[in-house]
């Protein structure tokens, strides 16, 4: 099996071109293991599509399938262009959350940055009571579910304690992503991530979109103005319009190509 390892702000993936195998869940658990496998936060299968330039399906480190992945879709855009599969600076990618439009920024003949039209964010609940000590969260859907928790000091927050408690809350039978956000200014948010099916990751693209949308809903950030989301792996730039349409811009990096017998 041939793969390409890529990362977006330290959120790393193994990209495999071809149809999703029947044993995808167990295969992805083996591949993502950082001691006995290749090591990654997830596996992305890229295949031809009728309604878009390609189809992507994303599997997390625990074998579960994600409906959408913001950092992953930027890697898909770079993968398609740099490999010569789609040589356009505008392309479309089919996901389980619909078809997304990508715009590529080139440096020489390689993709350096990718902007993604993420579609509409949806406010599902404004003040969700959380387990003791956590306060309340804002429930947002950006193709997949998120709980955004605003906190005065995200660096000292017990992420490894709070993250799994929110992910496995009985009110979310399929699990949920958790973002913990500190407001640095109306144009800058500091956030840390607990991803459903992955745990702590250095970045989450859909989580950054959900956090920016939640901040706009609370009057912290203004619509139509770029918001810098500072994650552990670097910064993403999110813009939310008046109607909740979200765009995301950030880097994508190819690390290496390889083969495995796993």
PyMOL commands that set and color helices and strands:
alter all, ss='L'
color gray80, all
select helices_A, chain A and resi 24-32+70-82+159-167+205-217
alter helices_A, ss='H'
color red, helices_A
select strands_A, chain A and resi 2-8+11-17+42-47+54-60+65-66+90-95+98-107+110-120+122-129+136-141+145-150+177-185+188-195+199-201+227-231+234-240+245-251+253-259
alter strands_A, ss='S'
color yellow, strands_A
deselect
rebuild
show_as cartoon
